[in-house]
């Protein structure tokens, strides 16, 4: 059996089992390709070069066992392989963090945030850093800046530490543990990146098993998904330098965000998922936001 024939068979198994996607792939074929190539120790971008390669019985058995584990465990493939890719950069991942997939990574890669920065930009904060992927990508995008990565989860920061070291960025990325902005009290930044817990309670109850395999702390945003975001937007002006900006991912919670902050002027950033999942807001606009205490949860 050649690789492509095996791949088609494993994709059919994933489809029949009804597994969920969204952690690096969006369909059964791509998911099967990831698992198969990883199992064979082949680069994930070299399917075409190897599709006619004949597989041994041992190789086929190994692939089938991995796909069986994917089906039976309902864990994202990244947890089984210990690796995820974001904008072509490899990151270690395990069950201590969510699988990195932030749309903010697209904005770092295509330099669209750069227009909001200046030659004086020196400090970046990656809030809710998880496995550290956005902190690493920010340090790569701007070699002259220093980056702080903050997360409530000490376990997640252990994973982030692995990724910072993996990319040789220990001298430029500092990891801090604590709740929200508290670990960096008294400090200010030119740019804050944040992919926070924002999934609303109704959506949390409907998540596929693959998402429930991830730490709920990193997903659950409360009744309307805005619990963490309310606190962040109230406090962020004090942590941004003059002309500083906050880039915030809210996923599918646009309607809840608009209801919670109807007077806040933001710039919506187009991504592969649409135009209402990531926003940019300036310090000036945040300073004009009414007190968070006047905003009630939905």
Rosetta blueprint (number, residue, H / E / L):
1 X L
2 X E
3 X H
4 X H
5 X H
6 X H
7 X H
8 X H
9 X H
10 X H
11 X H
12 X H
13 X H
14 X H
15 X H
16 X H
17 X H
18 X L
19 X L
20 X L
21 X L
22 X L
23 X L
24 X L
25 X L
26 X L
27 X L
28 X H
29 X H
30 X H
31 X H
32 X H
33 X H
34 X H
35 X H
36 X H
37 X H
38 X H
39 X H
40 X H
41 X L
42 X L
43 X L
44 X L
45 X L
46 X L
47 X H
48 X H
49 X H
50 X H
51 X L
52 X L
53 X L
54 X E
55 X L
56 X L
57 X H
58 X H
59 X H
60 X H
61 X H
62 X H
63 X H
64 X H
65 X H
66 X H
67 X H
68 X H
69 X H
70 X H
71 X H
72 X H
73 X H
74 X L
75 X L
76 X L
77 X H
78 X H
79 X H
80 X H
81 X H
82 X L
83 X E
84 X E
85 X E
86 X E
87 X L
88 X L
89 X E
90 X E
91 X E
92 X E
93 X L
94 X L
95 X L
96 X L
97 X L
98 X L
99 X L
100 X L
101 X L
102 X L
103 X L
104 X H
105 X H
106 X H
107 X H
108 X H
109 X H
110 X L
111 X L
112 X H
113 X H
114 X H
115 X H
116 X H
117 X L
118 X L
119 X L
120 X L
121 X L
122 X L
123 X E
124 X E
125 X E
126 X E
127 X E
128 X L
129 X L
130 X L
131 X L
132 X L
133 X H
134 X H
135 X H
136 X H
137 X H
138 X H
139 X H
140 X H
141 X H
142 X L
143 X L
144 X L
145 X L
146 X E
147 X E
148 X E
149 X E
150 X E
151 X E
152 X L
153 X L
154 X H
155 X H
156 X H
157 X H
158 X H
159 X H
160 X H
161 X H
162 X H
163 X H
164 X H
165 X H
166 X H
167 X L
168 X L
169 X L
170 X L
171 X L
172 X L
173 X E
174 X E
175 X E
176 X E
177 X E
178 X L
179 X L
180 X L
181 X L
182 X H
183 X H
184 X H
185 X L
186 X L
187 X L
188 X L
189 X E
190 X E
191 X E
192 X E
193 X E
194 X E
195 X E
196 X L
197 X L
198 X L
199 X E
200 X L
201 X H
202 X H
203 X H
204 X H
205 X L
206 X L
207 X L
208 X L
209 X H
210 X H
211 X H
212 X H
213 X L
214 X L
215 X L
216 X H
217 X H
218 X H
219 X L
220 X E
221 X L
222 X L
223 X L
224 X L
225 X L
226 X L
227 X H
228 X H
229 X H
230 X H
231 X H
232 X H
233 X H
234 X H
235 X H
236 X H
237 X H
238 X H
239 X H
240 X E
241 X E
242 X E
243 X E
244 X E
245 X E
246 X E
247 X E
248 X E
249 X E
250 X L
251 X L
252 X L
253 X L
254 X H
255 X H
256 X H
257 X H
258 X H
259 X H
260 X H
261 X L
262 X L
263 X L
264 X L
265 X L
266 X L
267 X E
268 X E
269 X E
270 X E
271 X E
272 X L
273 X L
274 X E
275 X E
276 X E
277 X E
278 X E
279 X E
280 X E
281 X E
282 X E
283 X H
284 X H
285 X H
286 X H
287 X H
288 X L
289 X L
290 X L
291 X L
292 X H
293 X H
294 X H
295 X L
296 X L
297 X L
298 X L
